[in-house]
Amino acid sequence: MSRVAHVVALQRTSVLTLLAPYDPHVAGTPPLGLDLPDSDIDVVCEVRDFDAFAALLTEHFGDRPDFSVHARPDLDAMIIRFSAWDWPFEIFGQALPVAQQHGWRHFCVERRLLDLGGPALAQA
């Protein structure tokens, strides 16, 4: 049995609605159409209050498999992981606007390269 599409997993978890105050953006391979069996769903957020961010996600997803919270003081960031609907989720919160975060910028470059390279590049 194959897992549901990443957009279905996002809808079923309501994670984007829940994270709306944090300006969530979905990044990574699934929205690029490059997802593999080991791909995860990456959500990048702007976070100023890490305690509130962790509490919110713990309240809603703390009982999910693989749930973990990792503070990254060196990046002024936090990574929260869990699994739902056969997908690993990675929620990355950093005290920067999403447009300035390295992960989001990397995703935008990948998307642009795929746009320029077309289907042949995506299959390479």
C-alpha positions as CSV (number, residue, x, y, z in Angstrom):
1,M,0.0,0.0,0.0
2,S,1.4,3.4,-0.9
3,R,1.2,6.5,1.3
4,V,-1.2,9.3,0.6
5,A,0.0,12.3,-1.4
6,H,1.9,14.9,0.7
7,V,-0.9,17.5,0.1
8,V,-3.4,15.0,1.6
9,A,-1.2,14.4,4.6
10,L,-0.9,18.2,5.1
11,Q,-4.7,18.6,4.9
12,R,-5.4,15.6,7.2
13,T,-3.0,16.9,9.9
14,S,-4.2,20.6,9.5
15,V,-0.6,21.5,10.2
16,L,-0.6,24.5,7.9
17,T,-3.7,25.9,9.6
18,L,-2.3,25.3,13.0
19,L,1.0,27.0,12.1
20,A,-0.7,29.9,10.3
21,P,0.6,32.5,12.8
22,Y,4.2,31.3,11.9
23,D,3.9,31.9,8.2
24,P,4.4,28.2,7.2
25,H,5.9,27.3,3.8
26,V,6.1,23.8,2.5
27,A,9.6,23.0,1.1
28,G,11.6,19.9,0.2
29,T,11.2,17.3,-2.5
30,P,7.5,16.5,-2.5
31,P,6.3,19.9,-3.7
32,L,8.9,19.8,-6.4
33,G,7.5,16.5,-7.6
34,L,10.7,14.7,-6.7
35,D,9.6,12.8,-3.6
36,L,11.1,9.4,-3.0
37,P,10.0,6.7,-0.5
38,D,12.3,8.3,2.2
39,S,11.2,11.9,1.5
40,D,9.7,13.9,4.3
41,I,7.4,16.9,4.5
42,D,9.3,20.0,5.4
43,V,7.5,23.0,6.8
44,V,9.6,26.2,7.3
45,C,8.3,28.8,9.8
46,E,9.1,32.1,11.3
47,V,9.2,31.8,15.1
48,R,9.9,34.4,17.8
49,D,8.5,32.5,20.8
50,F,10.0,29.0,20.7
51,D,8.3,27.9,24.0
52,A,4.9,28.7,22.5
53,F,5.8,27.0,19.2
54,A,7.0,23.8,20.9
55,A,4.0,23.8,23.2
56,L,1.5,24.1,20.3
57,L,3.1,21.3,18.3
58,T,3.5,19.1,21.4
59,E,-0.2,19.6,22.2
60,H,-1.3,18.6,18.7
61,F,1.3,16.1,17.6
62,G,3.1,14.9,20.8
63,D,1.4,11.6,20.7
64,R,2.4,10.9,17.1
65,P,5.1,8.4,16.3
66,D,8.7,9.7,16.2
67,F,7.8,13.0,17.9
68,S,10.8,15.0,19.0
69,V,11.8,18.6,19.7
70,H,15.3,19.8,19.1
71,A,16.5,23.3,20.0
72,R,19.2,24.7,17.7
73,P,20.5,27.7,19.7
74,D,23.4,28.1,17.2
75,L,20.8,28.9,14.5
76,D,18.2,30.5,16.7
77,A,16.0,27.7,15.6
78,M,14.0,24.7,16.6
79,I,13.2,21.4,14.7
80,I,10.1,19.4,15.6
81,R,9.6,16.0,14.0
82,F,6.8,13.5,13.9
83,S,5.1,11.0,11.6
84,A,1.6,11.1,10.3
85,W,-0.2,9.4,7.4
86,D,2.9,7.4,6.6
87,W,4.9,10.6,6.2
88,P,7.7,11.9,8.4
89,F,7.2,15.6,9.0
90,E,9.9,18.1,9.9
91,I,8.8,21.5,11.1
92,F,11.7,24.0,11.1
93,G,11.2,27.2,13.0
94,Q,13.7,30.0,13.0
95,A,13.7,33.6,14.3
96,L,14.0,35.0,10.7
97,P,11.4,35.7,8.1
98,V,10.9,32.6,5.9
99,A,12.2,34.4,2.8
100,Q,15.6,34.9,4.6
101,Q,16.0,31.3,5.8
102,H,18.6,29.1,4.1
103,G,16.2,26.2,3.8
104,W,13.6,28.2,2.0
105,R,16.1,29.9,-0.3
106,H,17.6,26.5,-1.2
107,F,14.1,25.3,-2.1
108,C,13.5,28.3,-4.3
109,V,16.8,27.7,-6.1
110,E,15.9,24.0,-6.7
111,R,12.4,25.0,-8.0
112,R,14.0,27.6,-10.4
113,L,16.5,25.1,-11.7
114,L,13.8,22.5,-12.3
115,D,11.7,25.2,-14.1
116,L,14.7,26.0,-16.3
117,G,15.8,22.4,-16.9
118,G,12.3,21.0,-17.5
119,P,11.2,17.4,-17.3
120,A,14.6,16.0,-18.4
121,L,16.3,17.6,-15.4
122,A,13.7,16.3,-13.0
123,Q,14.2,12.7,-14.3
124,A,18.0,13.0,-14.1
